[in-house]
Amino acid sequence: MQNRAYIFILITLMIDAIGIGLVFPIMPDLMDRVGAGGTGEGALWAGVLMASYAGALFIFAPIVGSLSDAYGRKPVLIVALFVLAIDYVIMALADVFWVLLIGRILAGVAGATYTTATAYIADISSKEDRSARFGMVGAAFGVGFVLGPAIGGIAAQWHITAAFWIAAAMSAANVVFGLFVLPESLPREKRRAFGRRALNPFSTIFKAFKIPGLAIPLICLFVFEFANMVYPTLWAFFTRELFGWSTLLIGVSLAGYGVMLAGVQAGLMPVLIKRIGEFRTLQIGIASALIGFVGFGLISTVTALIIVLIFAALSDLVPALLTAVSSNTVGEDQQGVVQGVIASLSSIAAFLAPLFMTGVFEAFVDDTGVYFPGAPFLIGAVLTMSLIPLILRLRTRTQS
């Protein structure tokens, strides 16, 4: 039964990634559909949509995490999945910007599924297994990022909203699957009361930062996620601006990136951890991130893009390892809170980064007179370099 539950959790996370990924290749066309045309302007309004999703996720992730600590993981997961199915229907019917905005906010509420799903994995895993299992979370997201952009790009050839109907059906089917195969993972004796403080996402974050040893990995996660948001935020607009790619080609490229993510997380990461340890694996991830950001900042050919994309995929070693370090720092009764805080910090990054990165992109494409579409990627490189002193301080905990 535990194996079926684990499969359900991975499928749930994969569907989350599909929902995020299917929007990326069709975002320029979605902006045209609601009247926000032009590369620079379209990117800016797309950034607003992404920020609204992240803002809702930020507010609700710690609440959902605390609810799952108080009432159990299963009911929270099932309700969130049902809300996600409704959201896809709203997105499919939207033909004006404000309806899209409502849909993305609702998706952010449902996206808090990630919090409870990762807490579920922590519940059923030993400390020794968590790095590898959180790596499988990354693999599930990688598969989702294969299917999501592919579904978005291919379905757009039929109709711009076809992908949303497909995703709605998948989410509804997963609700039914979960009702039958998912046991509760958190025993009643390990639950804690849900208080009013849990309704304040900032108080939960402040509380987490006071836990000894947790501040550094949380700071590293936040900064890295902020920098890494440049890829989903700008990929469709960046490749369309630089190379004139179609929606289908954008979807295929993102699907290829998802294949690499799955390979890194499910195949390469466990091998690297076993052979060279977590800290050196983390170093490889940080170095790869720097190469990726600088490379995308300077590329001018498709061949260079393909080469640099490999390093961008390798950089995804970083979040899983930092999540494992954070999880192993706290007790069993705080896993929901910590995963909720991680999701909230990622959401703050995902709220701020699209607004900032699309603003920089528009400035260097439309406004400043200096044409440099790769500028946001170089900013990501600077942010990643700033993490190196903090990463070095994690050496002892990743080796112990």
N, C-alpha and C positions, 0 to 999 in steps of 0.2 A: 504493500500500500504506500509506503514511503517513497518508493521509486516512482510510482504513478503521480504522487503529489509533487515530487521534484520536477517531473516532466511537465506537469501543469504549470508550475511556477515559471519554468523556462519558456513555455509557450506564451504565457501571459506577458512576460517581459519582451518576447519577440513581437507580439502584437502591438505593444507600446511603441517599439522601435519602428514597426511598419507604419503606424499612424503618424509618427514624426517624419519618417523618411519619404513617405509617398507625397508629401506636400512639396518637398524640395525641388524636384524637376519641374513641377507645374506652377511654381510660385510666380514666375513672370507672367504666365498666361492667366493665372487667377487675378493678378493685379490689373491686367488688361480688361478682364471680365467685369471688374467692379470700378473701372475708370481711372486706375492709377498707372498710366502707361509711362514709357521711357525707362531706360536702364537705371539711371541714378535715382529718379523719383520712385520708380517701382521698388527698388531695393530699400529705400527709406521706409515706405509704407509696409513692405514685407517685414522689416525690422520691428515696426510697431506691433504687427500681428504676433511675431515670435516673442516679443517682450510681454505682451498680454498673457500668453500661455505661461511664460515663466513666472510672471507676477502671481497668477492664480496658484501655480504649483508651490511657490514660496509660502504663500499664506496657508495653504491647506496641508502641505507635506508633514510638518511637525504635528498638526492636529490629528491627521490620519494615523501617523506613527504612534501617538499617544493613545488614540482610540483602540488601536490594535493591541497595545500593551494592556489595556484595561478590559476589553471585551473579546479578545481573540483575533487571530489573523483572518480566519475564513470569512466571516460575515463582511468584514471591511473589503476584502478582495473581491467578493462577488458583487457587492453594491457598486464598487468603483468600475468594474468591468461593464456592468449594465449601463452606467452613466456614459461610459465611453462609446457604447453602441449608439445611444441616442445622439451623442455629439456628432458622429459621422453622418447621420441623417441630416442634421442641421447644416453641416458643411456642404452636403450635396445639394441642398435646396437654396443655398445662399447665392444671391445675385447682386447684392449691395455690400459695401464694405462693413457696415455696422453689424450685419448678420454674421459675416465671417469673424468679426471681432468677438461676438458673443460665443460663437462656436469654439474659438481658440481658448477663451476663458474657461468654458465648460471642459474642454480637453485638459486644461491645466489642473482643474479640480480632480478629474478622473486620473490624470497622470500621477497623482499621489499613490497609485497602485504600486509604483516602484518601491516606495518606502516600506510598505507591508510585505511585499514579495521578498525583498532582501532581508528583512527581519525574519521572515519564515525560514530562509536558507540558513541564517545564523542559528535559529532554534534547532535545526536538525543536523547541524554540522559541528564537529569538534574544532577546537582552535587550530589544530594542525591542518585541517582540511579546508579552512575558510579561504585562504588565498586562492587555491585551485578552484573552489566552487564560485567565488566571486569572479574568477577568470571565466568560468562558464556563463556567468551573467553577461560578461562582455561578449562572449561568443554568441549568446542568444540575441543580444543587441546587434551583433555583426550580421547574423542571419536575417534579422529584421531589416537591417539597412541594405541587405541584398534585395529582399523581396519588396520592401517599401518603394524605393526609387524605381525598381523594375515595374512594379504594378502601376505606379504613378505615370511613368513614361509611356508604357505600352497602352494602358487604359485611356490615356489622353488622346490616342489616335482614334478612339471611338467617340469619347466625349470628355470634356474637361473634368466633369464631376464623377465619372464612372468609378474611379478608384475609391471614392468615399463609400459608395454602395457596397463594394466588395469588402472593404474594411469593416463596415457595420455588420455584415453577415458573419464575418470571422469572429468579431467580438461577442455577438449574440451566441454563437455556437460554443465559444469558450466558457461563457456563463453556465450553460447547461453541463458541459464537461466538468467544470469545477464543483457544481452541486453534487455530483455523483462520486468523484474520486478524491476530493480534498479533505483530509482529516484536519482537525484543529491541532496546531503544533505547540501552542502555549498552554500548559496546564494551569488550572485555576489558582493553584498555590503560588505560581510565579507571576501572577498578574498584579498590577498596581492600580490604585485609584486614579480616575480621570478627574483632574482639577481644572479650575478656571485658568490657571496659568498656562495650561496647554493650548488655550485659545490664542495666546499671544506668541507668534512665531519668534519674535525677538527675545522674549524671556527664555524660551527653550534653547535658543542659540547661545545666549549668555551663560546659561546653566551648563551647557556642554563645554564651553571654553574654560570653565572653572574646574573641570575634571582633570586631575594631574596627567600630563603627557598627551592630552588630546588636542591642544591648541595648534601645535606645529603641523600635524598631518591635515587638520581642517583648513588651515591657512593655505597650505600647499595645494590642496584640492580646489579651493576657491579660485586662486590665481590661475592655476592650470586650466580649469574649466572656462574661465573668462577668456583666456587666450585662445583656447581650442574652439570656441564658439564661432571663430571667423570662418571655419570650414562650412558648417551647415548654413550659416547666415548668408554667405556670399557666393557659394559655389556656383549656383545656377546663373547668377548675374555676372560673376567674374568670367566664367567660361563663355558665356554668350557675348560679353563685351570683347574679350580677347580673341576668341576663335570663331564666333558666330554659330555656336552649337545649337542644335534643335532640342526640343523637349525630350525626344526619344534618346538622343545621344547623351544628354545630361543625366537622364535616368540610368542609362547603361553604365556610364562612368561611375556614378554613385553606387550602383550595384556591384561593380568591380571592386570598389573600395570596401564595401561590406564583406565581400569574399575574403579580402585580405585581413580585415578585422577579425573575422571568425577564425581564420588560420592562425593569427597571432595569439588570440585569447585561448582558443581550445587546444591548439597544437603546439605552438612555440613556447608560450608562457610557462606551462607546467614543466617542460623540459629545461628551460633556463633556470627556473627556481630550484629544481633538483640538482643541477650541475654547478651553478655559480652562486646560488643564493638569491634572496629577495633584494638585497641592497644593490648588488651589481646589475640585476635585472632592471631595477628602478633607474640606475644610471644610464643603461642602454636606452630606456624609454625617454629620458630627459634629453640625451644627446640626439636621438632620432627626431624629437620634437623641434629642436633648434635647427637641424638640417632642413626639416620640412618647411618651417616658417620662412627661413631665409631663401630657400629654393623657390617657393611660390611667390615670394616678394619680387624675385628677379627673373622668372622664366619668361620666355617669349615663343617657345615652340611646344607642340603637343608631345614630342619625344621627351623633352625635359620634364613636362608635367607628369608623365607616366612614371619616370624614375623617382621623382620627388614624392609621388603619392605613396610609394613603398615605405619611405621613412615616416610619412604622416601616419600610416597604419601602425608602424612599430611604436609610435609614441603613445598608442592606446594601452600600452603596458602600465602606464603611470596610474590612472585612476583606480584600477582594480587593486593594485598593491597598496596605495594610500588608504583605500577603503578597508582593506584587511588589517592594516596597522591600527586604524581607528577602532574597528570592531574588537580587536584583541585587547584594547586598552580598558574596556569597560566590562561590567558584569552582565550576566544573562538577562537580568530584569531591566536593562537599559538599552538593549539592542534596538528596539523600536524607536526610541528617542534619538539614538546616535544616527541610525539610518535616515530618520526624518530630518535631522539637522544637516546631514550630508546632502540630502535632496534639496533642502532649503537653500543651502549655500550655492549649490549648483544652479538653483533657480534664480538666485540673486545675480549670479554671473550671467545666466541666460537672459535675464531681464535687461541688465545694463549693457552687455556686450553687443547685442544686435543694434541697439540705438546708437552706440558709440561707433561700432565698425561700419555700419551702413552710412553713418554721417561722414566718416573719413573717406569711404569709397565714393560717395556722391561728390564730395569736395574735390577729389583727385580725378574724377571722371568728367564732371559737369561744370564745377564752379571756379576752381583756383586758376585755371589756365595752365597748370602743371599737370600733364597727363601721366599718372602713375597709379594704375589700378591695383598694384601689388602692395601699396603702402600699409593696409591693415595687417598683412601677414608679417611684415617687419616689426610692427608693434607687438605682435604675438611673440616674436623672437626675444624682444627686450624683456617682456614680462616673464618668459620662461627662464632667462638668464638670472633674473632677480631671485629665483627660487633656489638656486644652487647652494647658497650657505645654509638654508633651512633643511634641504634634502640631506646634506652632510651630517646634520645633527640627528637624523633618524637612523644612522648606521647601526648603533647598538641594538635598537629595538627590532630591526629587520634581520639582524643576525642571531638574536637570542631565540 
